[in-house]
C-alpha cells in the first residue's frame, strides 16, 4: 500500500495504469506474495485499484463512490442528529452555489428547469420529494468540485430518512407548500440567469423554512 501511494504521489502511476504482477511486486518489495495479495485486496476495497480477471490490477481511483460510501457509513455509525444533517447540508449547498453559478453547464440548466417544472406540477408529495432531491443534487454537481459532490452524495444517502418529514413539517407550518416551492424557483432562476444574489436568496429562504419549522 505504501509503494502504490508513493508511486501515485510521484506521478509514476496514474488512473488507468497497470500495476506490476503479484510476483514482480513481491520480488521488488521483498515480501511474500500473500502480503502483496492482501495489500492489493485492501486497495481494491478502498477503490484505488480495479481488478480484471486474467488482465491484472489497474489504478482506478473511484474517488466519488469510495469517499461517499465511507462517509455515509461514518454518519450512520456516528448517529448524526437531524439538526446536524441540516446544518451540514446547508453549508455544502451554500459553498457549492457560488461555484455553480460560475460553472453550471447548459445541460445542467436544462435539468434544473425540468426538475422545477416537475416539482411544481407534481400530483403527489412522493413526486415532489423526488424532484426536490434531484434539483438540489444538480445544484451541487454544477459546482464541479469533487470534494463537495462526494460529501453531498454521502450526506444524501444518510438524510433520505429526514427529507420527507422535513417537507411535511414545513408544509404543515406554512399551511401549504407554495413558499417552499417559491424558494426553489428563486434558486433555479438565479442559477440559470447567473444571478448569485437571487440564487442565494432562494437557498436562504429554503433553509430558513427548515430551521423555522423543523421542531413542529
Secondary structure, 3 states (H helix, E strand, C coil): CHHHHHHHHHCCCCCCCECCCHHHHHHHHCCCHHHHHHHHHHHHHCCCEEEECCCEEEECCCHHHHHHHHHHHHHHHHCCCHHHHHHHHHHHHHHHHHHHHHHCCHHHHHHHHHHHHHHHHCCCHHHHHHHHHHHHHHHHHCCCCHHHHHHHHHHHHHHHHHHHHHHHHHHHHHCCCHHHHHHHHHHHHHHHHCCHHHHHHHHHHHHHHHHHHCCC
